[in-house]
Amino acid sequence: MTLGLTRQWLAAILLTIGSASAVADDTLKLAIGQRGNWENSPPELGQKAGIFKKHGLTLELLYTQGGGETLQAVISGSVDIGLGVGTSGLLGAFAKGAPVRAIANSTTGADDLFWYVPAESPVKSIKDAAGKTIAYSTTGSSTNLAVLAFIREFGVQLKPVATGNPAATFTQTMSGQVDIGWSSPPFAVEALQQGRVRIVVRESDVPAFRNQTVRLMIANTATVERRRDAVDRFLAAYRETLEWMYSNPDALKAYAQFVGISEGLARDVRDQFYPKENLRLDRLSGLDEAMADAVSLKFLPAALTKPQRDELFKYYTRGAK
């Protein structure tokens, strides 16, 4: 074989190796409730910043109308991982035998969700809203649980209505199709600052939610059992992305561009509504209270036994239990 041919063969081999490396990333499919809120933005922002690529992952992102839809997508196996699933909804689905497991905290605490009315509404607070319609995203979501908790906590007979995501809810609220809308920042924050809407109740007005893990990150059982390494790398990349989002001005710029808001508003959203500690992946707080709420509000027939609880959280990120 001549020297020229040897070089050609060597170049071809190197090209083949390089091509194989280029396609070696694992692909994970994600369902994410509420496109654009800060809590659920790490996959979008981290992928664009190259963080997930660094961990050998490519993410396919599906945005849903809320935690209920996200949960169903994971149960069906059409996606591998779901973000922002209401704890009570997950508990209820698992108790019925759904193939899902909790893998990390999405958010703990209740600093973000709020319910509002147009400025001219006669409703001044949730306590004088008897008979009014009140929005939540999808059945089984954390907003669904919150609305039921408002009815119980304040003794007010409200009429819950599923309205989908914050943008759709805002349209329905401002047009009078629903009396009380719901939102998660950045949606409706600018309208609040402009005085176009008023907050009448927050999720944090229910004391039990203030230190409770209210939304979880979940995985289809088959995914977490067969692709544990990919899931672990996903969580490592997610954690790295969160650190970047709270420390690097480029992250605020990227988020502002993603959502279509100013960098100043992006900073307000992060600092006022999403304390970094609330998004720490290994947090798991108030699970007994969450189960009691789920039973009381009929998301769950009875509290999970210890073996059931251990099974549901067996893949939870280290340091949570």
Secondary structure as GFF3:
##gff-version 3
##sequence-region A 1 321
A	DSSP	alpha_helix	3	22	.	.	.	ID=ss1
A	DSSP	beta_strand	26	33	.	.	.	ID=ss2
A	DSSP	three_ten_helix	38	40	.	.	.	ID=ss3
A	DSSP	alpha_helix	42	48	.	.	.	ID=ss4
A	DSSP	alpha_helix	51	54	.	.	.	ID=ss5
A	DSSP	beta_strand	57	64	.	.	.	ID=ss6
A	DSSP	alpha_helix	67	76	.	.	.	ID=ss7
A	DSSP	beta_strand	81	86	.	.	.	ID=ss8
A	DSSP	alpha_helix	87	95	.	.	.	ID=ss9
A	DSSP	beta_strand	100	108	.	.	.	ID=ss10
A	DSSP	beta_strand	114	118	.	.	.	ID=ss11
A	DSSP	three_ten_helix	126	128	.	.	.	ID=ss12
A	DSSP	beta_strand	133	136	.	.	.	ID=ss13
A	DSSP	alpha_helix	142	154	.	.	.	ID=ss14
A	DSSP	beta_strand	159	162	.	.	.	ID=ss15
A	DSSP	alpha_helix	166	174	.	.	.	ID=ss16
A	DSSP	beta_strand	181	183	.	.	.	ID=ss17
A	DSSP	alpha_helix	189	194	.	.	.	ID=ss18
A	DSSP	beta_strand	197	202	.	.	.	ID=ss19
A	DSSP	three_ten_helix	203	205	.	.	.	ID=ss20
A	DSSP	three_ten_helix	207	209	.	.	.	ID=ss21
A	DSSP	beta_strand	213	220	.	.	.	ID=ss22
A	DSSP	alpha_helix	221	226	.	.	.	ID=ss23
A	DSSP	alpha_helix	228	245	.	.	.	ID=ss24
A	DSSP	alpha_helix	249	259	.	.	.	ID=ss25
A	DSSP	alpha_helix	263	273	.	.	.	ID=ss26
A	DSSP	three_ten_helix	276	279	.	.	.	ID=ss27
A	DSSP	alpha_helix	287	296	.	.	.	ID=ss28
A	DSSP	alpha_helix	306	312	.	.	.	ID=ss29
###
